[in-house]
Amino acid sequence: MRILYNIYQVCIAAPLLIIITLATAIVTIVGCTVGNGRFWGYWPAVVWSWMFCRILLLPVEVEGQDNIDPNTSYVFVANHQGAFDIFLIFGFLNHQFRWMMKKSLEKIPFVGFACKKARHIFVDQSSPTTVYETMQDACKILQGGISVVVFPEGTRSKTGRMGKFHKGGFLLADYLQLPIVPITLDGPFYVLPKAKGISFIRRRKLRMIIHQPIFPHEKGRNDIYDLMERSRQIIHDDLPTHLQ
């Protein structure tokens, strides 16, 4: 069965996914240039991610969607198990958002330009001034129910277990006084573990748990670290025992 699935990936899934990825980037760039950026900066990527999971025959399970209000802006924070975290969140969160991503990703040919046109938030940490400018840009974007998704670990896990959280997303939540929504992801690590070279996809269930919002109590350093610790614990507690 595994051999048949690998053949399917190479002969059918891969060509389809390359085509829809290029098409999504083109539609996003053109749509955001001439039309409604709120729509074109989000929905093409949702369809792309949904199709990615369905074409690869990956089962998906989502819990807790009733914990979030479509008209409220949040800072979603999730553990980063693997590349398929992106498809799981984009395709099945069902809430308008933009990614907070490293400035270096803006240089990815074609896709980086599409992300820029969609107004995803590129973080430049080269100086306090650029960090402040990032916060200011986020203020303009995160309005009217548009949220942001952050991976506080900053990089994909090598073991499936969570790494150390960084405070970037929590600084943003503190600055804008937005509620934090922790998200537990389970499955992406096994679908495509972080490794060198090209690997085959493994057919495993992708699971996403959307937790209840955590509202900030006050501004400042203490609240930032409290939000960070509480979010990490909530995400951790819903991971399988062997990944805790």
C-alpha positions in Angstrom: 0.0 0.0 0.0 2.8 2.4 0.8 4.4 1.8 -2.6 1.1 2.5 -4.4 0.8 5.7 -2.4 4.3 6.8 -3.3 3.6 6.1 -7.0 0.4 8.2 -6.7 2.4 11.1 -5.2 4.9 11.1 -8.0 2.6 10.5 -11.0 -0.6 12.2 -10.0 -0.4 14.4 -6.8 2.9 16.2 -7.5 2.0 17.5 -11.0 -1.4 18.7 -9.7 0.1 20.3 -6.7 2.7 22.2 -8.7 0.0 23.5 -11.0 -2.3 24.7 -8.2 0.6 26.3 -6.3 1.6 28.4 -9.3 -2.1 29.2 -10.1 -2.7 30.2 -6.5 0.3 32.6 -6.5 -0.8 34.1 -9.8 -4.4 34.5 -8.7 -3.3 36.1 -5.4 -0.9 38.6 -7.1 -3.4 39.6 -9.7 -6.4 39.7 -7.4 -4.6 41.8 -4.7 -3.3 44.2 -7.4 -6.7 44.9 -9.1 -9.3 43.8 -6.6 -10.3 43.3 -3.0 -7.1 42.4 -1.1 -9.0 41.1 1.9 -10.6 38.4 -0.3 -7.8 37.6 -2.7 -5.1 37.7 0.0 -6.9 34.9 1.9 -9.3 32.7 0.0 -7.1 31.5 -2.9 -4.6 30.2 -0.3 -7.5 28.5 1.7 -8.6 26.6 -1.4 -4.9 25.8 -2.3 -4.3 24.3 1.2 -7.6 22.4 1.3 -6.8 20.9 -2.1 -3.3 20.0 -1.0 -4.6 17.9 1.9 -7.4 16.3 -0.2 -5.2 15.5 -3.2 -2.7 13.8 -0.9 -5.7 11.9 0.7 -4.8 13.1 4.2 -7.6 12.8 6.8 -8.2 16.1 8.8 -9.8 16.5 12.2 -10.5 20.0 13.7 -11.8 20.8 17.2 -12.8 24.0 18.8 -13.8 26.2 15.9 -16.7 27.5 18.0 -14.1 29.1 20.4 -13.4 31.9 18.0 -15.5 34.8 16.7 -15.1 35.5 12.9 -15.5 39.3 13.6 -12.7 39.4 16.2 -9.0 39.8 15.5 -6.7 37.4 17.4 -3.1 36.3 17.6 -3.1 32.6 17.0 0.0 30.8 18.3 0.7 27.2 17.3 3.3 24.5 17.8 5.4 24.0 14.6 5.6 20.3 13.8 6.3 20.4 10.1 5.6 21.9 6.7 2.0 20.6 6.7 1.2 22.9 9.6 0.7 25.6 6.9 -1.8 23.6 4.9 -3.7 22.5 8.0 -4.1 26.0 9.4 -4.8 27.8 6.1 -7.2 25.2 4.9 -9.2 24.5 8.0 -8.9 27.3 10.5 -11.9 29.1 8.8 -10.9 32.5 10.1 -9.4 35.5 8.1 -5.7 35.8 9.0 -2.2 36.7 7.8 1.0 34.9 8.7 3.8 36.5 10.7 6.9 35.3 8.9 10.6 35.9 8.7 11.8 38.7 6.5 14.0 36.3 4.6 11.0 34.4 3.2 10.0 37.4 1.2 12.9 36.5 -1.1 11.3 33.1 -2.2 10.7 33.5 -6.0 7.1 34.1 -6.9 5.6 32.8 -3.7 7.4 35.5 -1.6 5.9 38.2 -3.9 2.4 36.7 -3.6 2.8 36.8 0.2 3.8 40.4 0.1 0.8 41.3 -2.1 -1.5 39.4 0.3 -0.1 41.6 3.1 1.4 38.9 5.3 3.5 40.4 8.0 7.3 40.1 7.4 9.3 40.5 10.6 12.6 42.4 10.4 14.4 42.1 13.7 17.6 43.8 12.6 17.0 46.8 14.9 14.5 48.2 17.4 13.3 50.7 14.7 12.4 47.9 12.2 10.6 45.9 14.9 8.5 49.0 15.8 7.8 49.5 12.1 6.6 45.9 11.9 4.2 46.6 14.8 2.9 49.7 13.0 2.3 47.7 9.8 0.4 45.0 11.8 -1.9 47.7 13.3 -3.0 48.5 9.8 -3.6 44.9 8.8 -5.1 43.4 11.9 -8.5 45.0 11.8 -12.1 44.0 11.1 -11.6 40.4 12.2 -8.3 39.8 10.4 -6.0 37.9 12.7 -2.4 36.8 12.6 -0.9 33.3 13.0 2.5 32.8 14.6 4.8 29.9 15.2 6.5 30.9 18.5 9.2 28.3 18.2 10.4 30.0 15.0 11.3 26.7 13.2 9.9 23.2 12.6 10.5 20.6 15.3 13.1 17.9 14.6 11.4 15.4 17.0 7.7 16.4 17.1 8.1 17.9 20.6 7.8 21.6 21.2 10.9 23.7 21.4 11.4 27.0 23.2 8.9 29.8 22.6 10.1 33.2 21.4 8.2 36.3 22.4 7.6 38.0 19.0 3.9 37.1 18.6 3.3 37.8 22.3 4.9 41.3 21.9 2.5 41.9 19.1 -0.5 40.8 21.2 0.6 43.0 24.0 1.2 46.0 21.7 -2.2 45.7 20.1 -4.0 44.3 23.2 -5.4 41.3 21.2 -6.4 38.0 22.7 -4.1 35.0 22.2 -5.6 31.8 20.8 -3.4 28.7 21.3 -3.6 26.0 18.7 -2.3 22.4 19.1 -1.2 20.7 16.0 -0.6 17.0 15.8 0.2 14.9 12.8 2.2 17.2 10.5 5.5 15.9 11.9 4.7 12.3 10.9 3.3 13.4 7.4 6.6 15.1 6.5 9.3 15.1 9.2 12.0 17.8 8.9 14.8 16.2 7.0 17.4 17.0 4.3 16.5 16.2 0.7 13.2 15.2 -0.8 11.0 12.8 1.2 7.7 11.0 0.4 4.6 12.1 2.2 3.3 9.7 4.8 -0.5 9.3 5.0 -1.4 10.2 8.6 -4.2 12.1 10.3 -3.8 15.9 10.6 -5.3 17.1 13.8 -5.9 20.7 15.0 -7.3 21.9 18.3 -8.3 25.5 18.6 -8.3 26.5 22.2 -10.2 29.2 24.0 -8.8 32.8 23.7 -6.6 34.1 26.5 -7.1 37.8 27.0 -4.3 40.2 28.1 -4.7 41.7 31.6 -2.3 44.6 31.2 0.5 45.9 29.1 4.1 45.1 29.8 6.8 42.5 30.3 5.1 40.5 33.0 1.9 40.0 31.0 3.9 39.0 27.9 5.7 36.2 29.6 2.6 35.1 31.4 0.7 34.8 28.1 3.7 33.0 26.6 3.9 30.4 29.4 0.1 29.8 29.6 -0.1 29.4 25.8 2.8 26.9 25.7 1.3 24.9 28.5 -2.2 24.7 26.9 -0.7 23.6 23.6 1.6 21.1 25.3 -1.2 19.5 27.4 -3.2 18.4 24.2 -0.3 16.8 22.5 0.0 13.0 22.6 1.8 11.7 25.7 4.9 10.6 23.7 5.3 14.2 22.4 5.0 16.0 25.7 
